[in-house]
Amino acid sequence: MSGTTFTLENPVFRTFLGYAALVLLKTMAMSVMTSYHRITKKVYINEEDTLLAGKKIHIVTNNPTVERIRRCHLNDLENVIPFVLLGLLYVTTGPALSSAALLFRVFTASRFLHTVVYIFAIPQPARALCFLVGFLVNVCMGYMILCKAAF
């Protein structure tokens, strides 16, 4: 690993930074979306949250829209965090820019598509395919890292 692996001089790292930032920001946006729907649909799961409504109201723990968004967010957390960690390790293996950029783009597209498909309840196998594509990108990077690793 050269001293320029994790610098903006490395085009692979620079490319990874952009795609990692996109999927991390999208994951963070899911929190905002969940909060928005909890507030607008008056879905408060903790008693102290009812203060946001300005009065004590009945606590609702299950709303289909809020739960769908929350599950989508959870799925992002389960997939984006491994992508960021594996991506950082993958950058250290010195991959060609073209192959690295392709993996980063495919993963990012799969996560954005996964969100659209999940939120709008597009029938299966659309969501499963979006998930699988991103998952396979992570497996591919993991495999390439292991091929270069010394045990």
Rosetta blueprint (number, residue, H / E / L):
1 M L
2 S L
3 G L
4 T L
5 T L
6 F L
7 T L
8 L L
9 E L
10 N L
11 P H
12 V H
13 F H
14 R H
15 T H
16 F H
17 L H
18 G H
19 Y H
20 A H
21 A H
22 L H
23 V H
24 L H
25 L H
26 K H
27 T H
28 M H
29 A H
30 M H
31 S H
32 V H
33 M H
34 T H
35 S H
36 Y H
37 H H
38 R H
39 I H
40 T H
41 K L
42 K L
43 V L
44 Y L
45 I L
46 N L
47 E H
48 E H
49 D H
50 T H
51 L H
52 L H
53 A H
54 G L
55 K L
56 K L
57 I L
58 H L
59 I L
60 V L
61 T L
62 N L
63 N L
64 P H
65 T H
66 V H
67 E H
68 R H
69 I H
70 R H
71 R H
72 C H
73 H H
74 L H
75 N H
76 D H
77 L H
78 E H
79 N H
80 V H
81 I H
82 P H
83 F H
84 V H
85 L H
86 L H
87 G H
88 L H
89 L H
90 Y H
91 V H
92 T L
93 T L
94 G L
95 P L
96 A L
97 L H
98 S H
99 S H
100 A H
101 A H
102 L H
103 L H
104 F H
105 R H
106 V H
107 F H
108 T H
109 A H
110 S H
111 R H
112 F H
113 L H
114 H H
115 T H
116 V H
117 V H
118 Y H
119 I H
120 F L
121 A L
122 I L
123 P L
124 Q L
125 P L
126 A H
127 R H
128 A H
129 L H
130 C H
131 F H
132 L H
133 V H
134 G H
135 F H
136 L H
137 V H
138 N H
139 V H
140 C H
141 M H
142 G H
143 Y H
144 M H
145 I H
146 L H
147 C H
148 K H
149 A L
150 A L
151 F L
